[in-house]
Amino acid sequence: MTQQTSHPSALPPTHAGNGGETHQTAGGDIPVLTTQQGVPVADDQNTLRAGANGPALMEDFHFREKIFHFDHERIPERVVHARGYGAHGYFELTDSLSDVSHADIFQRVGERTPAFVRFSTVAGNKGSADTVRDVRGFAVKLYTKQGNWDIVGNNIPVFFIQDAIKFPDFVHAAKQAPDRDFPQAQTAHDNFWDFVSLSPEATHMVCWAMSDRAIPRSFRFMEGFGVHTFRLIDAQGQSTYVKFHWKPKLGLQSIVWNEALKINGADPDFHRRDLWQAITSGQFPEWELGVQLFDDAFADSFPFDILDPTKLIPEELVPIRRVGRLVLNRMVDNFFAETEQVAFCTQNIVPGVDFTNDPLLQGRNFSYLDTQTKRLGGPNFTHIPINAPKCPFHNFQQDGHMAMHNPKGRANYEPNSWPQPAGGPRESTTGYQSFAQDVSGPKQRQRSESFADHYSQARLFWISQTAVEQTHIRDAFIFELSKVETPAIRARMVSHLRHVDEGLATGVAKGLGLSPLPEPAKAARPVVAGLEPSPALSILKNGPDSFAGRKLGIVVTDGVDHRLLTALRDAVAAVGATSELIAPTVGGLKDSVGNPLVAQQRINGGPSVLYDAVALLPTVEGANALRHEATMRDFITDAYAHAKFIAHNDAAEIILAAAGLHPKMRDEGVIALHGTLDADRFVQTCGALRLWAREGRVHAI
């Protein structure tokens, strides 16, 4: 029997078939289901058969089309950066760069350029988890008036290798071993460390990878870097070197390793969910575009080669000039059509921007076009809307797999003598021109001697970290190398670390039970003495100044104090943060004055690792029930072990004691809420994000 209703959440008109299957029919505002050819479909529940119990018929074109398309839903995933998440937004120029570049995007302050950004992990497959220890891709597509410009970067400013010819070896070593196909989305295994320990050039990058930079709290709280040195070209054809930086408005923040492991189990989509919730709630993530500009004189005087992708230029030597802002304000309409099919290519640049001879960049320029052609089925991947320019484009390229448009008219070549419009497009004096660099030298396979210093900048990174961050780096090396089964590989890696810092090498060796300490690896160049620390390289020195953009988890039970809960949620909202309720049940709750409450998580599904700080507001009755819940005790002990701020009411003393957090164990990060005025004080305290002084006492990170 057909059921009709006008309620907006009701089902379409529905009836049951002979086998009890559900059929929903079109009508009114409900569109008609069709095949890809537009043919209306009468039955989408049953295959065409010879009798109700007979064999399926080949002539069932709807079934064949539907199953054929399903069989081909998956395109080859990216070899690297397979797990990604993207969003739309815009770039707004705030400081003209017309003094150093004639790129149209850098001319007019206040002008907005459409953008699409894809964040990703590198090593894991598409179905891997978000918070693995890994480099994060930070790829930006800018749809400028002069064509698409792709800044294909990472959240780390350097890379593992110096020449692109080693990229297949590096990736093969980092990914699953070919015989056993594990481990997935991690580098804690023999192959990776074997390659790295035999490639001294990777020492700098691997220090970054073992730091908290490799386990960011959110896409929103991490930096992006163009990695390579590029050129900006002015209207007179003069060149200025440039390095690109994306600086998060909300400051830097990472998680800790024990926390990362538990987040992967609790919510493997943690980063995706965070970006989705932020954008859909109107908390649009924002970054500033910064540029480091320098000339040949600086390049010649700099102790390292500016073309070496394993090196960076400290911001203290070449300050960041902030010229624009990147805002993400819209999620994709369809993940596959946009995020999965978006094609970034380093060679996609615009007039006013040019390449340098960085050997890794040169190889990427060759590789990316080829890999996108393979993934997306042919040379016409630029016809896919997410990849198509938003400015006018004309050329004589034609045909090929899945061509969406071809040249109109007679001419498909130039030069030609046909009049317009039949003659088609022609060259322009304002078109792209490469920088006229003098190039000479013998044709040979040889790496520049200026690339031979593999340890000095690794040491620079190390001495720029706080003591807390150095502890995390040391412990990460110990964790990863402890998974290496071959003792010689462990020892070889420690021999490189002796050039970075003797204390680091000694600490790692001790953690591995490695004795005696291996001799230092042979260095192609001695470590540069007297390098000054670069505070810009530390996360903790560049963190937020408030709790804005973060999330508070509030544990409540039925009858929770209305005034205290309201004060706490209001204080969180006032600083631009969000809160979620965690309760024994997600529904059926009321506060102390009878207002209904809806919890976002149950106690056993919303662990404290999902939040930046937590508050415990149970009633006495509720606390007595929760004291027996193992997940409640884990909630508290994890929050404490991860150095998070914890607020609690008087009734929560019951569950704090059950978790072993007795008054004598507490510190200034465990804050009692005796009244509504304490709520604001707690949220302001949470702006520090962690009480790092606690870390040395708990030994759980």
Secondary structure, DSSP 8 states (H G I E B T S, - for coil): -------TTS--SEEE-TTS-EEE--BTTB---B-TT--B-S-SSS--BSSTTS-B-TT-HHHHHHHHHHHT------SSS-SEEEEEEEEEESS--TTT---GGGTSTT-EEEEEEEEEESSS-TTS-SSSSS-EEEEEEEEETTEEEEEEEESSSS-S-SSGGGHHHHHHHHS--TTT----S---SHHHHHHHHT-GGGHHHHHHHTSGGGSBS-GGG--EE--S-EEEE-TTS-EEEEEEEEEETT---B--HHHHHHHHHH-TTHHHHHHHHHHHTT---EEEEEEEEE-HHHHHHSSS-TT-TT----TTTS--EEEEEEEEEEE-S-HIIIIIT----TT---TTEE----HHHHHHHHHHHHHHHHHTTSGGGGGSTTTS-SS--------STT------SS--SSS----TTTT-----TTS-----------------GGG---SHHHHHHHHTS-HHHHHHHHHHHHHHHHT---HHHHHHHHHHHHHH-HHHHHHHHHHHT--S-------SS---TT----GGG-SGGG--SSSTT-EEEEEE-TTB-HHHHHHHHHHHHHTT-EEEEEESSSSSEEBTTS-EE--SEETTT--GGGSSEEEEE--HHHHHHHTT-HHHHHHHHHHHHTT--EEE-STTHHHHHHTT--GGG--TTEEE--STHHHHHHHHHGGG---GGGHHHH---
